[in-house]
Amino acid sequence: MLALVDVVLREAGLTRAAVRSLATLDARAAEPGVAGAAGELGVPVRGFPAGELAAVSVPHPSALPLDATGTPSVAEAAALLTAGAGIDRAEGAAESAGSDGSAGFDGSAGAPRAVLLVPKRKTRRVTCALATCVPVCPHERAAGVRLLHQPHGYIAGEPGSPPTIPTPHTTAAMDTHTHSDAHDLRHHGDAEVRDEKLIDLAVNVRTNTPPDWLRKRIADSLTGLAAYPDGRAARAAVAVRHDLPPGRVLLTAGAAEAFVLLARALPARRPVVVHPQFTEPEAALRDAGHEVGRVLLREEDGFRLDPAAVPEDADLVVIGNPTNPTSVLHPAASIAALARPGRTLVVDEAFMDAVPGERESLAGRTDVPGLVVLRSLTKTWGLAGLRIGYVLAAPETIALLERAQPLWPVSTPALVAAEACMSRSALAEAEHAAHRIGVERAHLLAGLAEFDEVRTVAGAEGPFVLLRIDGADAIRDRLRLLGFAARRGDTFPGLDRNWLRLAVRDRATTNRFLQALDQALLLGG
């Protein structure tokens, strides 16, 4: 039991010191496993009658405990009851489902609320769930309440449950929590390869880049460093490339700067980020003081967008296409369906030039209201250290973002690189690279399909693939010992420690990696 308790606590970003009590069915409260775990943790055990547990609405009901005890989930119901023990339900509070798909008790306005931090997680013999009691900010309606984090929780269990595959959320639902301790939004793939000589499958930058001709153009620009940067030529080149007027283009120091500008310059009241996806947009919004909602796409749906999952009152929506880390390419029509009057629709197309023909791109579209498209030259051209990207949007949005920029935000070498990468020959080279990536990705996926332990996200279209392995965090550590760096998945909202992202590499590198993966899996027993 303690092993599963530790897993649940890690998922919530907590330690054993945060546990206040264990809870279960009253008939099981004295069982050695429960009592022993409580003794090890130094907390009391609470037992609840089956009838009281059955009265609690739980988000993940199961037939097995329902048949055995009359309760669809002993773990979730007992955790919620214990966490909500201090709530005065006699004042007319009712059971309800939380906006993130977790059940809870709502008291009167401003009253505390019991919510699940971690839904039930199972091994062959034990099921655990983690709940906490949090205060709701006064004067906020229950449908969009802001929950104040409390660093402690209540764990409940139901022995004798069959194993299931853990997932952090089982519905593509709105999640209005700030989750400040749940995911490291500032962790990026480059952290996986710093200070160590590993074969890099963690960073999605194309290998053997920049090409020689681009290196020469950048080097030649150094003779002009005494002059202040002039972005007019690069801006015009981007505009021509997308058949837009220059007033619809803003050059930025990479897509990361664009996210910061959007967060600081746009007057969003209810921003929403569609996850799993690149975490920098949410981090920038939060740093700018926004409270960010999340729409979590589901593995069982292939992490594909359902436009109906995005709340109507969201006035800023951010989505990636193709999405990092899932590599899913959403139909342009599905994304365009998110547009609304008064809503800014931000589409991160940082990897679109790695898709042959850039199909499903919205860059160049002027008929979608509120559309903002972000592009990066980092990935295809190997310019992560130079920092160059751009924004495509309506002139009034571009003007708003430009006013938030410092003077001369993009260096002369970066501007020269941007102009060069818009040429016909460069676009043809990028298209050829996109086709080559598709071939190498198919080889990687075919190799991964040979492992029974590995499940990949179907329909990958980007220069990377997302895969699920039980205990992927341990597999990642073993791969490092074998000389390979893979991107951890648990820093992406909607994923947990069982996910890894792999960059697509050449066939020889992929074959060596597949051999290393085989060894890493064998080492794990």
N, C-alpha and C positions, 0 to 999 in steps of 0.2 A: 504493500500500500504506500509506504513512504516514497518509493521510487516514482510512482505515478504522481503523488503529491508534489514532488520536486519538479516534475515535468510541467505540471499545471502552473506552479508558481513561476517557473522560468518564462512560460508563455505570457504571463501577466506582468513580467518584469519585477517580480517580488522575491523575497527570501522567506525562509521559514519563520523568521522573526515577525513577519506580518500576520501570521495565522493567529486568530483569536479563539477558535473552537473548531471541533469536528462535529458533524451531524449525520444522522442516518435514521433508518427505521428503528423504532424503540426495541423491537425484538432482536435487533442485531447490535445494539449499543454496547453490550458486554462481550461481544466476540473478541477473541484474543488479538486478531489483526487490527481491529479498530481501537481497542483499549491500548494495545502496545504502541500504535502510531501516535495516539494522543499523549501517552506518557513520554515518548521520545520528543514530541514537540512541546510538551509542558502546557497543554491546553485541555479544557474539559471536553467531554462528549455529551452531545444533546441527542436524545432519542424522541422521535415524533410518532404518534399513532398513524397508521396507514390512512385513516379517514381524513386526518388533517393534511397529510401530504397530498392526497388525491384532490383536495380542493384547490391546490395551487396550479395555475396555468403555466405550463412549461413550454419553451420554444422547440424542444427536440424530443417529443414523446416516442416511446418504443413499446412494442407489443409485449416483449418478454417480461419486463418488470410490471406492466399493467396486468398481465395474466397472473403473475406470482404474488403481487402485493396489492393490486387495485390502484396502483400509482404509475402513471406513464413514465416517470423518471424520478426515482428516489433521490438521486444525486442532486439534480437541479432544484427539485422542490424543497429538499432539506436545506440546501445552501441558501435559497431565497428566504425561507422561513427564519433561519437563524440570523441572517443579515438584517432582516426586517423586524427583529424581535422588539426593537424599541419604538416601532411605529404604532401610533394609536389608531388601529383600524376601526375602532368603535365610532370614529368620527365620520364614517361613511366612505372610507377609502375602498377602492375596488381593485380587483386583479386586472392587470392589463399586459399587453405585449409592448416591450420597449421598442424604440425606433430602430435599434440595431438588430432586432430579431430575438432579443433576450427578454424573458419575462421579468416582471417586477411588480411591486406594490406601489401605488401612488397614493399619498396622503393629500391633505388639503394644500393649497398654494404655499410654497415655501417649506413644506414638510420634507423629511428625509425620504429616500426612495431606495428600495433594495433592487439591485441589478446584478446580472451575471457578468463577471469579468472574463471568465473562461467557461464556455459551455462544457457539457460532459465529455470527458476523455476516457477511453476504455483500454484495459488489457483483458486477458482471458478471465481474470478472477475479480477485478476491481474496476469500478467506475468512479471518477471524481469530477466535481464541478466546483467552481470558485465564484463566490458572490461577495458583494460588499454593500454597505449602506452609505449612500452619498446624499448630501443636501442638494436640493434643487434651488437654483437662484430664484428669489421672489420676483413676481410680476412677469414671469415668462410662462407662456402657455405650455401645457404638457406635451403637445405634439412636437414642439421644437425645444424642449427644455435643455438647459446647459447643466451638466452634472459636474460638481466639484469633486476632484479626485481625493480619495481617502486611501492612504498607503497601508491598508490592512484588509483582510478578507476572511471568509468563512468557507471551509471546505466540507463537502458532503460526499458520501460514497454509497455505492450499492454493489456489494460483492456478488460474484457469480455471473457477470455479464459477458457476452461474447465480444471478441475484438472488433473494432471498427477502425477505419482510416480517419485520423483526426484532421479536421479542417477548422480554421479559425472562425469562419462564419459560413452558414449554410444557405443564406439567402442573399440575393442582390438587393439589399435594403439600405436605406439611409442610416448613417451612423454619425450622430452629431457630437460625439465625444471628442475631446481634444487629443486624447491618447498620447500625452506628452511622454509617457514612460514605456509605451508599447513597441515602438519601432524607431530605430535610429535613422531618421530621415536624411541625415547628413552623411551617411555611409555611402560611398560610391566605389565602383570597381577598382579604381586606381589604388585604393587602400589595400587591396589583396596582393599587390605586387611590389609595394614599396620595400626597399631595403633588403630584398631577397631576389636571388637569381632563379626565377621560376618561369616555366613556359606559360605564357599569359593567355588564358581562356576566360579571364574575368573582365577585361576591358574590350568594348565593342569597336575599337578603332581598327580599320583595315591595316593589315600588316604590309611592310615594305612601302610605306608612304611617309612623307610626300614623294611623288615621283620626281625624277631628276629635273625635268623641265620646270616644275613648280618651285623646287628648291632654288634654281637659278634665278627665277623671277623675283623670289623673295630676297635672295642675296643681293641682286642688283638694286633693289629698293633702298638698301642701307646707305647708299650715297646721298639720299635725300632726307636723312634724319634730322638735319638742322632746321628744316621747314616744318611748320605745323601741318598735321594731317588734313588732307582735302578729300572728302568722301564723295564728291559729285560724280566722278567717273565710275566708281564701283556701284554707287546707287543706281546710276543709269543702266549699267550692265545687268544688275539684278532685275530691274524693271523690264528691260527688253527680254530677258530670259523667261519671264513669266507673263509677258504681254500685258503689262500694267504701266500706268503713269508713275513717274518717280515719286509723286506725292503719296503713293500707297506703299512705299518702301522705307524701312528704318533699319540701318545697319547697327549691329550691337556687338559687344565683346562676348560672343558666344550666346547660345540660347539661354544660358544661366542668367545673364544680365537681363534678358528680355523678361524672364519670369519675375525678377525683382522689380522691374519697371511696371509691369502689369499690376503687381501687388500693391505698389506704392501710389500709382497714378490713377487707377480706376476706382471709382467710388462704389465698390461692391458691398452689398449688405448681407447676402447669403451666398458665398462662394462654395462650389462643390467640385471635388476632384474625383474622377472616375478611376478606381483602383482595381487590380494592381497596375501601377504605372510609375514612371520616373518620379522620384519623391521630391525633387527640387521645387516644383510649383507649389506644393503644399507647404514646404518649409518656408519659402519666401512669403507666402500669404500669412502664415502664422507669425513670422518675424515682423510683418507689417501691422500686426495687431488684429488680424481677422480671425474669426472662429470658423474653421473649415469643416464642411460636411463631406462625408465620403459615400460614394456609391461603390459597393464591393461586388465585382462581377464574379460569377460562380464557376468553379472548375467543371462541374457537371454540365454546364452550358458551353464549355470550351472557352471560357473567359470572353465571350462575345457580348457585344453591347445590345442591351434592350433599352431603346430610348425612353420607354415608359418608366424605367427605374429611376430616372432623374426627376427630382421634384419640380413641379411647375413654378414654384416661387424662387428657384435658384436664378440669380441674376448674373452669375459668372460660372461657367462650366469649363473644366479643363479635361482634355482627353488626349492620349497619344495615338498616333496612327502611322506606321505599325507601332503597336504598343510595346514599350520596354517595361517589364521583362518577358511578357507572354509571347511576343513575336506575332501576335494576331493582327491581321490587316482587316479593319472594319470597313464595310461598304461605305462609300462616300455618301450615299443616300441616307444611311442610318445616322451618320454624324450630322449631316445637314438637317435632318429631322429634329435635332436638338435646338435649332435656332428658334428664337422667339423675339417679338418686339420688346426692347428693354433689357435683353440678355446679351452678354458678351460670351461668345463661343470660341474658346482658345483650343486650337488643334496643334499639338506638338508633332511636327513632321520631320524630326531630326534624322530619322532613318528612311524617309521615303525615297531618297535617291538610291537606296540599296534594293529597291523593288523594281524589277524590269518594267519599263514603260511608265513608272510612277502611277500606275492605275490606282484609283480610289483617292488620289490627291485632290485637295480643295484649293491648293495654291493657284492663284490666277482667277478664282471665282469672285465675282463682284455682286452676285445675285443672292447671296446668303446673308441675311441681316445680322450684324454684330460679329461677323466672322473675323478672327485673328489667327493667322497661320504663322507658326514659328519654324524656321529652318536653321540647320547648323552645317558648317563645312568641316566640322571636326572629324566625323566618323569615316567618310569616304576618302577624304584627302589627307588624313593624318595631321591635323592642325590643332590638336588639343592644347598645345603650349602656346599657340599664337592667339587664340580666342577670337573667333569670327563667326557670326551668324547674322540672321536678319529676321525682321517681322514684316508680314504682309497684312495690311488692314485698310479700313476706310481712312481717308485723309484726316478727318477730325480725331480719330483714335491715334494715328501716327503723330499728330501734332501734340496730343496730350502726353504721349510717351516721350517724345523728343524733349519736351520741357522738363521732364524729370531726369534726363540724362545730364551728366557733367559735360563740360566742354571737351571736345576732341576725345570721345570715348573709345574710338577704334584707332589703333596705331597705323602708321603708313605701311609697314610690311603686311599687316592684316588686310588693309584695303586693296593693296596690289594683288594679294592672293585671292580675294573675293572677285575682283574683276577678271583675273585669269581663269578662275574656275567656272565662269559664266560663258566662256568661249565655246564655239561649236565643237572644236576638237576635244575640249575637256568634258563636255556633256556626253560625247560619244564614248570617251574612255570610261566615264562613270557608268554608262549603260552596259558596256562590256563587263565591267567589274560586277554589276548587279547580276548579270546572267551567270558569271563564274561563281558568285556566292551561292546562287541557287543550286548549282551542281554540287558544290562542296557541302552545302547544308543537307542535301539528300543523302550524301554518303555518310555524314555524321548520324543522321536519323536512322539510317539502315543499320548502322553499327549498334546504336543504342537499343534498337528493337530486339537485338539478340539477347538482351539481359532481362530475365523475368522480373528482376527487382526494380526495373526502371520503367516509368511511365512518362511519356513526353506529351506536351500540349500539341494537339493536332493542328495542322494547317499553318505551320510556321512560315512566315514570309519575310522576316527580317534577317540580319546577319548574326543571329543568335537563336538559341532554343532554350526553352524552359522545361525542366524535368523534375519529377518527383521520385524520391527514394526514401523509404523509411530510414530515419537516422542520417539524413543527408549531411547534417552538420559534422558528424563524425567521419563520414566518407570524405568530406572536403578536407578535413585535417589529414587524413591518410594520403589523399592525393598530393597535398603539399609536401609530405615526406617523400613522395615519389617524383617530385619535381614539377607539379602542375598546379596552377592557381585557377580556381573556379569561383564564380561570384555567388556569395551566400544569398539565399532568397528571403530570409526572415526579416529583413529590414523593409520589405515592401508590404504595405498594408494589404491584407487579404491573403498573405502567404505566411507560412511558419517555417520552422527549422528543417522541414523535410523537403525543401525546394532548393534547387541550384539552377543558375543560368550559365550557359556555355556559349562563348563566342565561336562563330564558324571560322575554321582555319583551313589551310591546305590539307590535302589528303594524307601526306606523310605525317604531319603533326597529329591529325585526327587518329590515324592508326596507332600511333604511339600512346595517345591519350586513352584509347579504348583498351589497350593492354594494361595501362596503369589503373583504369577503372576496374578491370577484372581482378587485379591484385588487391585493390582497396576493398572490394566486396568480399573477397576470400578472407582477408585479414579480419573482417568483421564477423566472420563465422556464418 
